[in-house]
Amino acid sequence: MSQESKEMSAVAVLFQKAHAKAALLERVEEQFVTLSSQRSKLQDELRSLQSEINEELNRLIEPAQSLSSRRPTMQAMAA
């Protein structure tokens, strides 16, 4: 094999490695986009669940607060 053939072969190997790395980078980027989308969806679902929890807790707490605010008035009326 001539010196020129060896150099061309070495250059071809480098281009193959570069192509493989570029392809890998593209796959990682696609995975990143997919994961980012999934993360956004999960955040939205968590926000929705948090809102539902807050609404339920408010529903449970409000009657108790109104009862405790009425208690001194009822005690004054009984006296």
N, C-alpha and C positions, 0 to 999 in steps of 0.2 A: 504494500500500500504506500502510495507516495505521501509526502509531507502535506501536500495540498488536500488530499483525500482525508487524511487524519484530522486536519483542521476543520474541514467541512463537516466531518462526522461529529466532532466536538461541538461545533456550532449547532448542528441539528439536535443533539442531545440537550443543549441549553434551551433551545426553542421548545422542545417537548416538555421540559421541566416547567418553563414559563407558562406554557399553555395549560398544563395540569394545575398549576397554582391559580391561574386566572379562572379556570373552571371551578375549582374548589371555592375560591372567593365568591363567585357568583352563586353557588349553592348555599354558602353561609349567609349571604345577603338575602336570599329568598327565605331561608329559615328565620332570619331576623325579622323580616317583614311579617311573616306568619305569626311569630311569637309576639310581636308588637301589637298586631291586630287582636290576638287572643287576650293579651293583657288589657287592652282597652275595653273589650267586651266584659271581661271579669270585673274590671273597675266599675263599669256601668251597672252590672248585676249587684255588686256589693253596695253601691249607692242606693239602688232601688230597695234592697233588703234593709239597709239602714233606715231609710225613710219609713218603710213599713213598721219596723221595730219602734221607731220614734212615735209614729201615729198610735200604735197599740199602747205604748207606755203612757202617752198623753191621755188616751181614752180611759186607762185605768186610774191615772193619778187625779184627773180633774174632778171626778165625783168625790174623791176622798178630800181634796182641798176645799171643795164647796161645803162639805159636811163640817170640817174643822173650823171653817170661817163662820158658820152658823151657830156653832156650839155656844160661844159666849152670849149671843143674842138669846138663845133658848134658855140659858141659865138665868139671865137677867129677867126674862119674862116669868120664870118660875118663882123667883124670889119675891 
